[in-house]
Amino acid sequence: MRARCLWNHYLPRNRTRQKAKSVFQKAACTACYVIQGEGIDFGPELSAIGDTLSRADMVSAILQPSQTISLGFKGFTIELDDGTQYTGYKSGKSETTLSLRMMGRLQKDLNVSKIKYRDQMKDSLMPAGIDLAISSDELVDLVGWLMDQK
């Protein structure tokens, strides 16, 4: 893991906003996150993430996404009586319906009486390994850019 390299130099440095934004896109972050109105609304809103997390916590959230999962974004696997399975997080619930938010802007309202089982995932819906898709320098740029989101 690149964490050992990153921890030593994740402090601010010169970077261009456009380069860091392109890293966000290259790492496929826009498939789940919205920043300043761009991206897909699946994970937590990141437009003010720089006010929420410290730099060290930001690095940890990227490299070890299952370490801390944002409130309301715990994943569930749900199987219906007919064997159909869904994975996402609960976005609403009534006596008869469980609403599940899934990747790709999908929302599924499930009849509670047809749920065979629901299992809370121990891992984050955000996949680990983002540091394998981008270089250490790109990761530093990404963290810096995210810290600028206020």
Secondary structure, 3 states (H helix, E strand, C coil): CCHHHHHHCCCCCCCCHHHHHHHHHHCCHHHCCEECCEECCCCCCCCCHHHHCCHHHHHHHHHCCCCCCCCCCCEEEEEECCCCEEEEEEEEECCCEEEEEECCCEEEEEEHHHEEEEEECCCCCCCCCHHHHCCHHHHHHHHHHHHCCC
